[in-house]
Amino acid sequence: MLYIEVMEKPYSETIGLPLLVEGMGKAGRITDILIDTTDGRIAAFFVSNGHMKIIAPIDIVFFGQAIVVSDFEDIIDADELIKAKETIEKDIFILKSRVETKKGAYLGRVYDYFIDTSFYGLTKIVVYKSYMGLFKTPERIIPAKDIIEIKKGLIIVKNEWATKFAEQKEEEPLKGFYPDLAS
């Protein structure tokens, strides 16, 4: 039986990774990930090397503690990659997008997401609600298969997530803001 290990990496740990060219050394750092919202696949990685450039997932030879490409020519302008150019023009990003169910129940915002480092696709989003930037609800991880649509500033997920959030809230009692002074 053949086992394939799925490697997932959070967005938060991908940003800042060094970009290396085989046999040449450091060529920049990863500054952002461009997700094609029509299929959930990575269209490109943004690279800062003095100028804003991109690399296509197909050009990556290794993805771990660094991202490695085989040649400096793999680092290109966004206009040179049609899929990346079209995705950039849509101006839709995953991070900080509002997350709602199809019926409109607000679940929170995306504060991180995971990508598959083998197939270069979105695997799950991390969602929570924040109140005035001081308090936040527990994180909820929603698999990409439960995402119905990704629009500018809005991700729509299956309605069952409203129920799952409600059930999880009941299981996790709220702790008081002030410590129990009686003990």
Residue pairs with C-beta under 8 A, 6 or more apart in sequence:
4 118
6 116
6 118
6 123
7 63
7 116
7 117
7 118
8 114
8 115
8 116
8 117
8 123
8 124
9 63
9 114
9 115
9 117
10 112
10 113
10 114
10 126
11 33
11 94
11 95
11 112
11 113
11 114
11 115
12 112
14 30
14 33
14 45
14 115
15 30
15 31
15 32
15 33
16 29
16 30
16 31
17 29
17 30
17 65
17 66
17 67
18 26
18 28
18 29
18 30
18 66
18 67
19 26
19 27
19 28
19 29
19 30
19 45
19 47
19 49
19 55
19 66
19 67
19 68
19 69
19 75
20 26
20 27
20 66
20 67
20 68
20 69
21 27
21 68
21 69
21 70
21 71
21 72
21 74
21 75
22 61
22 68
22 69
22 70
22 71
24 72
27 47
27 49
27 69
27 72
27 75
28 47
28 48
28 49
28 50
28 53
28 75
29 47
29 48
29 49
30 45
30 46
30 47
30 67
31 46
31 47
31 48
31 52
32 45
32 46
33 42
33 44
33 45
33 46
33 115
34 42
34 43
34 44
34 45
34 46
34 54
34 84
34 87
34 88
35 41
35 42
35 43
35 87
35 93
35 94
35 122
35 150
36 42
36 43
36 83
36 87
37 87
37 90
37 92
37 150
37 151
39 121
40 121
40 122
40 144
40 147
40 150
41 57
41 119
41 120
41 121
41 122
42 57
42 115
42 120
42 121
42 122
43 56
43 81
43 83
43 84
43 87
44 54
44 55
44 56
44 57
44 78
44 81
44 83
44 84
44 87
45 54
45 55
45 57
45 60
45 67
46 52
46 53
46 54
47 53
47 54
47 55
47 75
49 75
52 78
53 75
53 76
53 77
53 78
54 75
54 76
54 77
54 78
54 81
54 84
55 67
55 69
55 74
55 75
55 76
56 74
56 76
56 81
56 83
56 84
57 120
59 69
59 70
59 74
60 67
60 68
60 69
60 120
61 68
61 69
61 70
62 68
63 117
64 117
69 75
78 84
78 85
78 88
79 85
90 152
91 152
92 150
92 151
92 152
92 153
94 110
94 113
94 122
94 125
94 150
94 155
95 110
95 111
95 112
95 113
96 109
96 110
96 111
97 109
97 110
97 150
97 153
97 154
97 155
98 106
98 109
98 153
98 154
98 155
99 106
99 107
99 108
99 109
99 110
99 125
99 127
99 142
99 154
99 155
99 157
100 106
100 107
100 154
100 155
100 156
100 157
101 107
101 156
101 157
101 158
101 159
101 161
101 162
102 148
102 156
102 157
102 158
102 159
103 159
103 162
105 159
105 161
105 162
105 165
106 129
107 127
107 129
107 140
107 142
107 157
107 161
107 162
107 165
108 127
108 128
108 129
108 130
108 137
108 140
109 127
109 128
109 129
109 130
110 125
110 126
110 127
110 155
111 126
111 127
111 128
111 139
112 125
112 126
113 122
113 124
113 125
113 126
114 122
114 123
114 124
114 125
114 126
115 121
115 122
115 123
116 122
116 123
121 144
122 144
122 147
123 143
123 144
124 141
124 142
124 143
124 144
125 141
125 142
125 144
125 147
125 155
126 139
126 140
126 141
127 139
127 140
127 141
127 142
128 136
128 137
128 138
128 139
128 140
129 136
129 137
130 136
130 137
137 169
138 168
138 172
140 161
140 164
140 165
140 168
142 157
142 161
146 157
146 158
146 160
146 161
147 155
147 156
147 157
148 156
148 157
148 158
149 155
149 156
150 156
